[in-house]
Amino acid sequence: TAYEIMPSLVGSEMCIRDRLFAHRGWLLAISGDQQLAELSLISLDVSLEINPEDPYAIAYKALIEAIIFEKMNSSEKYVEQFKSLPNPPSELVELLRSEGLL
């Protein structure tokens, strides 16, 4: 199969799929619709189940919990988890800083 021939694609494809759940969650959350924002948490939870160290899912979860749902205790948990990641993407660091979470 293709996976046997090019095993590196498996990891790459999994990373893309994981990020899709995270980005979908973020897009749902920023839609302005409360019901879609609630659905965003499901998508982010799926992303974190697949990869508990996905920096996008962690950062988006921190932002959504803090800004949309005003759950600072829950948000702080994700902020701390994000801060413990080695080399998080700079755009996420800036996003969390701009919202006063870092």
Secondary structure as GFF3:
##gff-version 3
##sequence-region A 1 102
A	DSSP	alpha_helix	2	5	.	.	.	ID=ss1
A	DSSP	alpha_helix	7	29	.	.	.	ID=ss2
A	DSSP	alpha_helix	34	50	.	.	.	ID=ss3
A	DSSP	alpha_helix	55	63	.	.	.	ID=ss4
A	DSSP	pi_helix	64	68	.	.	.	ID=ss5
A	DSSP	alpha_helix	72	83	.	.	.	ID=ss6
A	DSSP	alpha_helix	90	98	.	.	.	ID=ss7
###
